[in-house]
Amino acid sequence: MTKIVLAGFLGMLLVAFVSARTWTDKKGRKIEAEYLSQTKGAVRLKLKNGKEVSVPFSNLSRADLNFLIEAEIASAEKENDKEPGDGEMEKKGSDGNKGGGIVIEVADPAWDRPVLREAILEVPIEVQEEKRGEFLYFSSANFRIVADGRMSSKGVLTILEVCELTKTYCESLPFGLSNRFKPVDGKYEIRAVGEKDEWIKMGRPEGNRSSFNPNDGQLEICLELFGLSSAGRGGETATRNLAGQMILHVSRCMLPEVYERNFMDWFTEGFPNLMNMAVYEKGKLDFTNVAEETKDLLMGKGSGRTPIFKKKIEMPKMSDLITQSVGGIAEEEGRRQFLAQSVLVMTYLTFLEDGGKATGLRQGLRYAHDFQKNQPKTIRYKDQEDLERQKAELKRLRDEMDDTAIAMMFRKRPWKEAEEDIAKLWKEKGLELIFPGAKNE
């Protein structure tokens, strides 16, 4: 992780771009202003009348945030090229903190953004339809449905909207997420199979309503198995289930490989299932009441829901939860409970901990992200013995990174203390979590 020693003052002063540019807020309002600097959570601008203003990152458009990231990179590169001198920033060398300055992390808008509670499509989706051979293609800005027959406009819009919203929301989070779908002709494809018989002919299990193949990066869904007609028409529950499945798959594809490789199912399955707690409305994903939605789901409140727990929720030790694999749980009920417990922990880390700032989670993920970024792309070795030695060392470093990143997610507290805080904050939301050895057990 890049660190810089600042002598005499706190904060990160970035290179000023002397030329003015147009800045746009989330409501589409525009101003001409000169970029001055950015600090944690805000950018400082100089208006045409000479007045200086501070604008939170949360108010800026995606284009503005991308500009700030580029400004951050340019500034860091310039500082790294400097020779240390009086009053200048110095890179931390092997002799540690020169001159008694304070070591801080380089600010980065991508990691300092707030955890938003909603995603809204800035403009309505425009669906492009075309026929190629026996298939119909329905496309939005980033996704394409490949259907084996005519689909209702509602079914098409639901799938494309939810996919676009999930991608947009995940990219807005300060967690280093990025899309790992493999595009085909510039779009991420979803194969929609209308009838169950055709789904089975394709070799897909009848018990699975959807399938994602990481090799070709294509998501497949069977409309009939969702309770929809072959054209995608159906009731509210079926449509909601379809939307939820889209959220699950798209958010899974937003997890970088380093997260999937180093964190167990409590995270890699807990995060997509947390995303599925959003309330989907036309053109909007709403996480405002995500804790309430999670509670209702676990307790079976709502149409068509089966309770996963009764009044109290028995939790495993956190040290056990983070090492558990859902595939290692034999009973279906046990798997459902494990996923629910994982969602509870992920909701805590994302929306409850530290007043909803997700401080620990973003620090841990950034540590893992930076670790991966600094790893060599190839291993150079003299012989097989040297190769095995280097591979073993790399595994050791990754294991250490895993432990360190998870410790940072939970603010480096003892597990018992973290469990108490999880239980306390969920109790405030109306859920009683019981960890082994807890006072209220």
ZATI-188537 format. One record per residue (C-alpha): x, y, z. Coordinates in steps of 0.25 Angstrom, whole numbers, plus 5000, padded with zeros to 4 digits. Example, Ala and Ser with C-alpha at 12.3 -4.5 7.8 and 13.67 -1.06 7.14 Angstrom:
<site xx="5049" yy="4982" zz="5031"/>
<site xx="5055" yy="4996" zz="5029"/>
! end
This chain:
<site xx="5000" yy="5000" zz="5000"/>
<site xx="5006" yy="5013" zz="4996"/>
<site xx="5009" yy="5022" zz="5008"/>
<site xx="5015" yy="5036" zz="5008"/>
<site xx="5022" yy="5044" zz="5020"/>
<site xx="5016" yy="5058" zz="5022"/>
<site xx="5025" yy="5067" zz="5029"/>
<site xx="5018" yy="5078" zz="5038"/>
<site xx="5003" yy="5076" zz="5033"/>
<site xx="4992" yy="5066" zz="5031"/>
<site xx="4985" yy="5064" zz="5018"/>
<site xx="4989" yy="5061" zz="5004"/>
<site xx="4991" yy="5073" zz="4995"/>
<site xx="4989" yy="5069" zz="4980"/>
<site xx="4994" yy="5075" zz="4968"/>
<site xx="4984" yy="5086" zz="4963"/>
<site xx="4979" yy="5085" zz="4949"/>
<site xx="4980" yy="5100" zz="4945"/>
<site xx="4969" yy="5099" zz="4934"/>
<site xx="4955" yy="5099" zz="4937"/>
<site xx="4945" yy="5088" zz="4934"/>
<site xx="4930" yy="5085" zz="4934"/>
<site xx="4926" yy="5078" zz="4947"/>
<site xx="4913" yy="5070" zz="4947"/>
<site xx="4905" yy="5066" zz="4960"/>
<site xx="4896" yy="5054" zz="4961"/>
<site xx="4884" yy="5063" zz="4957"/>
<site xx="4890" yy="5067" zz="4944"/>
<site xx="4893" yy="5081" zz="4948"/>
<site xx="4906" yy="5087" zz="4943"/>
<site xx="4917" yy="5097" zz="4947"/>
<site xx="4930" yy="5102" zz="4941"/>
<site xx="4941" yy="5101" zz="4952"/>
<site xx="4956" yy="5099" zz="4954"/>
<site xx="4960" yy="5087" zz="4961"/>
<site xx="4969" yy="5091" zz="4973"/>
<site xx="4970" yy="5079" zz="4982"/>
<site xx="4963" yy="5067" zz="4988"/>
<site xx="4963" yy="5062" zz="5002"/>
<site xx="4956" yy="5050" zz="5009"/>
<site xx="4942" yy="5050" zz="5004"/>
<site xx="4942" yy="5063" zz="4996"/>
<site xx="4948" yy="5071" zz="4985"/>
<site xx="4951" yy="5086" zz="4986"/>
<site xx="4948" yy="5095" zz="4974"/>
<site xx="4950" yy="5109" zz="4970"/>
<site xx="4938" yy="5116" zz="4963"/>
<site xx="4938" yy="5126" zz="4952"/>
<site xx="4936" yy="5137" zz="4962"/>
<site xx="4948" yy="5133" zz="4970"/>
<site xx="4940" yy="5126" zz="4981"/>
<site xx="4945" yy="5113" zz="4986"/>
<site xx="4935" yy="5102" zz="4990"/>
<site xx="4936" yy="5088" zz="4995"/>
<site xx="4928" yy="5077" zz="4988"/>
<site xx="4926" yy="5063" zz="4994"/>
<site xx="4929" yy="5051" zz="4985"/>
<site xx="4915" yy="5046" zz="4987"/>
<site xx="4909" yy="5058" zz="4979"/>
<site xx="4918" yy="5056" zz="4967"/>
<site xx="4915" yy="5049" zz="4954"/>
<site xx="4923" yy="5036" zz="4950"/>
<site xx="4931" yy="5044" zz="4940"/>
<site xx="4935" yy="5054" zz="4951"/>
<site xx="4940" yy="5043" zz="4960"/>
<site xx="4948" yy="5036" zz="4949"/>
<site xx="4954" yy="5050" zz="4946"/>
<site xx="4958" yy="5051" zz="4961"/>
<site xx="4964" yy="5037" zz="4961"/>
<site xx="4973" yy="5041" zz="4949"/>
<site xx="4977" yy="5053" zz="4957"/>
<site xx="4981" yy="5045" zz="4969"/>
<site xx="4989" yy="5035" zz="4960"/>
<site xx="4996" yy="5047" zz="4953"/>
<site xx="4999" yy="5054" zz="4967"/>
<site xx="5004" yy="5041" zz="4973"/>
<site xx="5013" yy="5039" zz="4961"/>
<site xx="5019" yy="5053" zz="4961"/>
<site xx="5022" yy="5052" zz="4976"/>
<site xx="5029" yy="5038" zz="4974"/>
<site xx="5038" yy="5045" zz="4964"/>
<site xx="5042" yy="5056" zz="4974"/>
<site xx="5055" yy="5057" zz="4981"/>
<site xx="5053" yy="5059" zz="4996"/>
<site xx="5056" yy="5073" zz="5001"/>
<site xx="5052" yy="5083" zz="5011"/>
<site xx="5037" yy="5084" zz="5013"/>
<site xx="5034" yy="5074" zz="5002"/>
<site xx="5027" yy="5060" zz="5003"/>
<site xx="5037" yy="5048" zz="5005"/>
<site xx="5035" yy="5034" zz="5001"/>
<site xx="5037" yy="5025" zz="5013"/>
<site xx="5050" yy="5017" zz="5011"/>
<site xx="5057" yy="5006" zz="5018"/>
<site xx="5061" yy="5016" zz="5029"/>
<site xx="5046" yy="5018" zz="5033"/>
<site xx="5040" yy="5031" zz="5036"/>
<site xx="5050" yy="5042" zz="5032"/>
<site xx="5049" yy="5056" zz="5039"/>
<site xx="5038" yy="5051" zz="5049"/>
<site xx="5026" yy="5053" zz="5039"/>
<site xx="5013" yy="5046" zz="5040"/>
<site xx="5011" yy="5034" zz="5031"/>
<site xx="4997" yy="5034" zz="5024"/>
<site xx="4991" yy="5026" zz="5013"/>
<site xx="4990" yy="5033" zz="5000"/>
<site xx="4975" yy="5038" zz="4998"/>
<site xx="4968" yy="5031" zz="4987"/>
<site xx="4954" yy="5035" zz="4982"/>
<site xx="4951" yy="5021" zz="4978"/>
<site xx="4952" yy="5016" zz="4992"/>
<site xx="4948" yy="5028" zz="5000"/>
<site xx="4934" yy="5029" zz="4994"/>
<site xx="4922" yy="5027" zz="5003"/>
<site xx="4914" yy="5014" zz="5003"/>
<site xx="4901" yy="5019" zz="4995"/>
<site xx="4888" yy="5014" zz="4999"/>
<site xx="4882" yy="5014" zz="4985"/>
<site xx="4885" yy="5013" zz="4970"/>
<site xx="4877" yy="5020" zz="4960"/>
<site xx="4877" yy="5020" zz="4945"/>
<site xx="4880" yy="5034" zz="4941"/>
<site xx="4873" yy="5032" zz="4928"/>
<site xx="4862" yy="5021" zz="4924"/>
<site xx="4867" yy="5009" zz="4917"/>
<site xx="4866" yy="5009" zz="4902"/>
<site xx="4864" yy="4994" zz="4898"/>
<site xx="4870" yy="4991" zz="4884"/>
<site xx="4863" yy="4979" zz="4878"/>
<site xx="4868" yy="4971" zz="4866"/>
<site xx="4867" yy="4957" zz="4860"/>
<site xx="4879" yy="4949" zz="4856"/>
<site xx="4875" yy="4935" zz="4851"/>
<site xx="4866" yy="4928" zz="4861"/>
<site xx="4869" yy="4937" zz="4872"/>
<site xx="4864" yy="4950" zz="4877"/>
<site xx="4874" yy="4960" zz="4883"/>
<site xx="4870" yy="4971" zz="4893"/>
<site xx="4881" yy="4981" zz="4897"/>
<site xx="4883" yy="4992" zz="4907"/>
<site xx="4896" yy="5000" zz="4909"/>
<site xx="4904" yy="4989" zz="4915"/>
<site xx="4895" yy="4976" zz="4914"/>
<site xx="4889" yy="4967" zz="4903"/>
<site xx="4878" yy="4957" zz="4905"/>
<site xx="4879" yy="4946" zz="4895"/>
<site xx="4865" yy="4939" zz="4894"/>
<site xx="4860" yy="4927" zz="4887"/>
<site xx="4846" yy="4933" zz="4885"/>
<site xx="4838" yy="4946" zz="4886"/>
<site xx="4839" yy="4952" zz="4900"/>
<site xx="4829" yy="4962" zz="4907"/>
<site xx="4834" yy="4976" zz="4908"/>
<site xx="4833" yy="4975" zz="4923"/>
<site xx="4841" yy="4963" zz="4924"/>
<site xx="4852" yy="4969" zz="4916"/>
<site xx="4852" yy="4982" zz="4923"/>
<site xx="4853" yy="4975" zz="4937"/>
<site xx="4865" yy="4967" zz="4933"/>
<site xx="4873" yy="4979" zz="4926"/>
<site xx="4869" yy="4989" zz="4937"/>
<site xx="4873" yy="4980" zz="4949"/>
<site xx="4886" yy="4976" zz="4942"/>
<site xx="4890" yy="4991" zz="4939"/>
<site xx="4886" yy="4995" zz="4953"/>
<site xx="4894" yy="4985" zz="4960"/>
<site xx="4906" yy="4988" zz="4951"/>
<site xx="4905" yy="5002" zz="4954"/>
<site xx="4903" yy="5001" zz="4969"/>
<site xx="4914" yy="4991" zz="4971"/>
<site xx="4924" yy="5000" zz="4963"/>
<site xx="4919" yy="5012" zz="4972"/>
<site xx="4924" yy="5004" zz="4985"/>
<site xx="4937" yy="5007" zz="4991"/>
<site xx="4941" yy="4993" zz="4990"/>
<site xx="4950" yy="4991" zz="4978"/>
<site xx="4939" yy="4984" zz="4970"/>
<site xx="4940" yy="4982" zz="4955"/>
<site xx="4932" yy="4974" zz="4945"/>
<site xx="4937" yy="4961" zz="4941"/>
<site xx="4927" yy="4957" zz="4931"/>
<site xx="4933" yy="4954" zz="4917"/>
<site xx="4927" yy="4963" zz="4907"/>
<site xx="4922" yy="4958" zz="4893"/>
<site xx="4922" yy="4970" zz="4883"/>
<site xx="4923" yy="4980" zz="4894"/>
<site xx="4912" yy="4974" zz="4903"/>
<site xx="4910" yy="4965" zz="4914"/>
<site xx="4901" yy="4954" zz="4909"/>
<site xx="4889" yy="4947" zz="4916"/>
<site xx="4883" yy="4935" zz="4909"/>
<site xx="4868" yy="4934" zz="4912"/>
<site xx="4862" yy="4920" zz="4910"/>
<site xx="4847" yy="4920" zz="4910"/>
<site xx="4843" yy="4906" zz="4913"/>
<site xx="4848" yy="4896" zz="4923"/>
<site xx="4848" yy="4884" zz="4912"/>
<site xx="4858" yy="4892" zz="4904"/>
<site xx="4866" yy="4896" zz="4917"/>
<site xx="4868" yy="4881" zz="4920"/>
<site xx="4871" yy="4878" zz="4905"/>
<site xx="4883" yy="4887" zz="4907"/>
<site xx="4888" yy="4878" zz="4918"/>
<site xx="4884" yy="4888" zz="4929"/>
<site xx="4879" yy="4882" zz="4942"/>
<site xx="4864" yy="4884" zz="4944"/>
<site xx="4866" yy="4888" zz="4959"/>
<site xx="4875" yy="4900" zz="4954"/>
<site xx="4867" yy="4912" zz="4949"/>
<site xx="4880" yy="4919" zz="4944"/>
<site xx="4894" yy="4915" zz="4941"/>
<site xx="4907" yy="4923" zz="4939"/>
<site xx="4919" yy="4918" zz="4932"/>
<site xx="4931" yy="4925" zz="4936"/>
<site xx="4939" yy="4920" zz="4924"/>
<site xx="4930" yy="4927" zz="4913"/>
<site xx="4925" yy="4938" zz="4923"/>
<site xx="4910" yy="4936" zz="4919"/>
<site xx="4899" yy="4935" zz="4928"/>
<site xx="4887" yy="4926" zz="4925"/>
<site xx="4873" yy="4926" zz="4931"/>
<site xx="4860" yy="4918" zz="4929"/>
<site xx="4848" yy="4926" zz="4929"/>
<site xx="4838" yy="4915" zz="4931"/>
<site xx="4846" yy="4910" zz="4944"/>
<site xx="4844" yy="4924" zz="4950"/>
<site xx="4829" yy="4922" zz="4948"/>
<site xx="4829" yy="4931" zz="4936"/>
<site xx="4823" yy="4928" zz="4922"/>
<site xx="4833" yy="4926" zz="4911"/>
<site xx="4831" yy="4940" zz="4907"/>
<site xx="4835" yy="4945" zz="4921"/>
<site xx="4821" yy="4949" zz="4926"/>
<site xx="4817" yy="4945" zz="4941"/>
<site xx="4813" yy="4950" zz="4954"/>
<site xx="4820" yy="4959" zz="4964"/>
<site xx="4826" yy="4948" zz="4972"/>
<site xx="4832" yy="4941" zz="4959"/>
<site xx="4837" yy="4954" zz="4954"/>
<site xx="4843" yy="4958" zz="4968"/>
<site xx="4851" yy="4944" zz="4968"/>
<site xx="4856" yy="4947" zz="4954"/>
<site xx="4861" yy="4960" zz="4958"/>
<site xx="4867" yy="4955" zz="4970"/>
<site xx="4875" yy="4944" zz="4962"/>
<site xx="4880" yy="4955" zz="4952"/>
<site xx="4885" yy="4963" zz="4964"/>
<site xx="4892" yy="4950" zz="4970"/>
<site xx="4899" yy="4947" zz="4957"/>
<site xx="4903" yy="4961" zz="4953"/>
<site xx="4909" yy="4964" zz="4967"/>
<site xx="4916" yy="4951" zz="4967"/>
<site xx="4923" yy="4955" zz="4954"/>
<site xx="4927" yy="4968" zz="4961"/>
<site xx="4936" yy="4961" zz="4971"/>
<site xx="4951" yy="4962" zz="4967"/>
<site xx="4958" yy="4949" zz="4966"/>
<site xx="4967" yy="4952" zz="4978"/>
<site xx="4954" yy="4953" zz="4987"/>
<site xx="4949" yy="4940" zz="4981"/>
<site xx="4962" yy="4933" zz="4983"/>
<site xx="4965" yy="4938" zz="4997"/>
<site xx="4952" yy="4940" zz="5004"/>
<site xx="4943" yy="4928" zz="5007"/>
<site xx="4928" yy="4927" zz="5004"/>
<site xx="4924" yy="4936" zz="5016"/>
<site xx="4929" yy="4947" zz="5007"/>
<site xx="4928" yy="4942" zz="4993"/>
<site xx="4913" yy="4937" zz="4995"/>
<site xx="4910" yy="4947" zz="5006"/>
<site xx="4912" yy="4959" zz="4997"/>
<site xx="4903" yy="4955" zz="4985"/>
<site xx="4892" yy="4951" zz="4995"/>
<site xx="4893" yy="4964" zz="5002"/>
<site xx="4892" yy="4971" zz="4989"/>
<site xx="4879" yy="4963" zz="4987"/>
<site xx="4873" yy="4969" zz="4999"/>
<site xx="4871" yy="4982" zz="4991"/>
<site xx="4857" yy="4987" zz="4988"/>
<site xx="4856" yy="4987" zz="4973"/>
<site xx="4846" yy="4998" zz="4967"/>
<site xx="4846" yy="5003" zz="4953"/>
<site xx="4859" yy="5009" zz="4950"/>
<site xx="4864" yy="5008" zz="4964"/>
<site xx="4871" yy="4999" zz="4974"/>
<site xx="4868" yy="5003" zz="4988"/>
<site xx="4877" yy="4999" zz="5000"/>
<site xx="4871" yy="5009" zz="5010"/>
<site xx="4864" yy="4998" zz="5018"/>
<site xx="4873" yy="4987" zz="5015"/>
<site xx="4874" yy="4983" zz="5030"/>
<site xx="4859" yy="4982" zz="5031"/>
<site xx="4858" yy="4974" zz="5018"/>
<site xx="4869" yy="4964" zz="5023"/>
<site xx="4861" yy="4962" zz="5036"/>
<site xx="4848" yy="4960" zz="5029"/>
<site xx="4854" yy="4950" zz="5019"/>
<site xx="4861" yy="4942" zz="5031"/>
<site xx="4848" yy="4942" zz="5039"/>
<site xx="4839" yy="4938" zz="5027"/>
<site xx="4831" yy="4951" zz="5027"/>
<site xx="4825" yy="4954" zz="5013"/>
<site xx="4818" yy="4946" zz="5002"/>
<site xx="4824" yy="4933" zz="4998"/>
<site xx="4835" yy="4933" zz="5009"/>
<site xx="4839" yy="4922" zz="5017"/>
<site xx="4846" yy="4926" zz="5031"/>
<site xx="4860" yy="4922" zz="5032"/>
<site xx="4861" yy="4924" zz="5047"/>
<site xx="4851" yy="4926" zz="5058"/>
<site xx="4851" yy="4937" zz="5069"/>
<site xx="4866" yy="4936" zz="5072"/>
<site xx="4877" yy="4934" zz="5062"/>
<site xx="4888" yy="4924" zz="5066"/>
<site xx="4901" yy="4929" zz="5060"/>
<site xx="4914" yy="4921" zz="5059"/>
<site xx="4927" yy="4926" zz="5065"/>
<site xx="4932" yy="4937" zz="5055"/>
<site xx="4946" yy="4929" zz="5054"/>
<site xx="4938" yy="4917" zz="5049"/>
<site xx="4928" yy="4925" zz="5040"/>
<site xx="4940" yy="4931" zz="5032"/>
<site xx="4946" yy="4917" zz="5029"/>
<site xx="4933" yy="4910" zz="5025"/>
<site xx="4930" yy="4906" zz="5011"/>
<site xx="4915" yy="4905" zz="5007"/>
<site xx="4919" yy="4892" zz="4999"/>
<site xx="4923" yy="4886" zz="5011"/>
<site xx="4909" yy="4886" zz="5018"/>
<site xx="4901" yy="4874" zz="5015"/>
<site xx="4887" yy="4878" zz="5018"/>
<site xx="4879" yy="4889" zz="5010"/>
<site xx="4874" yy="4895" zz="5023"/>
<site xx="4889" yy="4896" zz="5028"/>
<site xx="4893" yy="4903" zz="5015"/>
<site xx="4881" yy="4913" zz="5016"/>
<site xx="4885" yy="4916" zz="5030"/>
<site xx="4900" yy="4918" zz="5027"/>
<site xx="4896" yy="4928" zz="5015"/>
<site xx="4887" yy="4935" zz="5024"/>
<site xx="4898" yy="4937" zz="5035"/>
<site xx="4907" yy="4941" zz="5024"/>
<site xx="4897" yy="4952" zz="5020"/>
<site xx="4896" yy="4957" zz="5034"/>
<site xx="4911" yy="4959" zz="5035"/>
<site xx="4912" yy="4965" zz="5022"/>
<site xx="4900" yy="4975" zz="5025"/>
<site xx="4907" yy="4978" zz="5038"/>
<site xx="4921" yy="4981" zz="5031"/>
<site xx="4914" yy="4989" zz="5019"/>
<site xx="4903" yy="4997" zz="5025"/>
<site xx="4903" yy="4996" zz="5041"/>
<site xx="4918" yy="4996" zz="5045"/>
<site xx="4924" yy="5010" zz="5049"/>
<site xx="4911" yy="5017" zz="5046"/>
<site xx="4909" yy="5011" zz="5032"/>
<site xx="4923" yy="5016" zz="5027"/>
<site xx="4928" yy="5002" zz="5025"/>
<site xx="4942" yy="5006" zz="5030"/>
<site xx="4947" yy="4993" zz="5033"/>
<site xx="4942" yy="4986" zz="5021"/>
<site xx="4948" yy="4996" zz="5011"/>
<site xx="4961" yy="4996" zz="5018"/>
<site xx="4962" yy="4981" zz="5018"/>
<site xx="4958" yy="4980" zz="5003"/>
<site xx="4968" yy="4991" zz="4999"/>
<site xx="4979" yy="4983" zz="5006"/>
<site xx="4975" yy="4971" zz="4998"/>
<site xx="4974" yy="4979" zz="4985"/>
<site xx="4987" yy="4986" zz="4987"/>
<site xx="4994" yy="4973" zz="4991"/>
<site xx="4989" yy="4966" zz="4978"/>
<site xx="4993" yy="4979" zz="4970"/>
<site xx="5008" yy="4978" zz="4975"/>
<site xx="5009" yy="4963" zz="4972"/>
<site xx="5019" yy="4959" zz="4961"/>
<site xx="5011" yy="4955" zz="4948"/>
<site xx="5021" yy="4943" zz="4945"/>
<site xx="5030" yy="4935" zz="4954"/>
<site xx="5045" yy="4933" zz="4949"/>
<site xx="5052" yy="4921" zz="4954"/>
<site xx="5065" yy="4913" zz="4952"/>
<site xx="5059" yy="4899" zz="4954"/>
<site xx="5047" yy="4891" zz="4959"/>
<site xx="5052" yy="4893" zz="4973"/>
<site xx="5053" yy="4908" zz="4972"/>
<site xx="5039" yy="4908" zz="4966"/>
<site xx="5033" yy="4900" zz="4977"/>
<site xx="5040" yy="4909" zz="4988"/>
<site xx="5035" yy="4922" zz="4981"/>
<site xx="5021" yy="4916" zz="4980"/>
<site xx="5021" yy="4912" zz="4995"/>
<site xx="5026" yy="4926" zz="4999"/>
<site xx="5015" yy="4932" zz="4990"/>
<site xx="5004" yy="4923" zz="4997"/>
<site xx="5010" yy="4927" zz="5011"/>
<site xx="5009" yy="4942" zz="5007"/>
<site xx="4995" yy="4940" zz="5002"/>
<site xx="4990" yy="4933" zz="5014"/>
<site xx="4996" yy="4945" zz="5023"/>
<site xx="4989" yy="4955" zz="5014"/>
<site xx="4976" yy="4947" zz="5016"/>
<site xx="4978" yy="4947" zz="5031"/>
<site xx="4982" yy="4962" zz="5031"/>
<site xx="4971" yy="4967" zz="5022"/>
<site xx="4960" yy="4960" zz="5030"/>
<site xx="4966" yy="4965" zz="5043"/>
<site xx="4965" yy="4979" zz="5037"/>
<site xx="4950" yy="4977" zz="5032"/>
<site xx="4947" yy="4975" zz="5047"/>
<site xx="4956" yy="4986" zz="5052"/>
<site xx="4966" yy="4977" zz="5057"/>
<site xx="4957" yy="4974" zz="5069"/>
<site xx="4957" yy="4961" zz="5077"/>
<site xx="4946" yy="4952" zz="5071"/>
<site xx="4938" yy="4952" zz="5084"/>
<site xx="4938" yy="4967" zz="5083"/>
<site xx="4934" yy="4967" zz="5069"/>
<site xx="4923" yy="4957" zz="5072"/>
<site xx="4918" yy="4966" zz="5083"/>
<site xx="4917" yy="4978" zz="5073"/>
<site xx="4910" yy="4970" zz="5062"/>
<site xx="4900" yy="4965" zz="5072"/>
<site xx="4898" yy="4979" zz="5078"/>
<site xx="4895" yy="4986" zz="5065"/>
<site xx="4886" yy="4975" zz="5060"/>
<site xx="4878" yy="4976" zz="5073"/>
<site xx="4876" yy="4990" zz="5071"/>
<site xx="4870" yy="4986" zz="5057"/>
<site xx="4861" yy="4976" zz="5064"/>
<site xx="4868" yy="4963" zz="5062"/>
<site xx="4875" yy="4955" zz="5074"/>
<site xx="4888" yy="4948" zz="5070"/>
<site xx="4893" yy="4938" zz="5079"/>
<site xx="4908" yy="4935" zz="5078"/>
<site xx="4914" yy="4923" zz="5085"/>
<site xx="4919" yy="4927" zz="5099"/>
<site xx="4911" yy="4940" zz="5099"/>
<site xx="4905" yy="4946" zz="5112"/>
<site xx="4891" yy="4945" zz="5106"/>
<site xx="4893" yy="4931" zz="5101"/>
! end
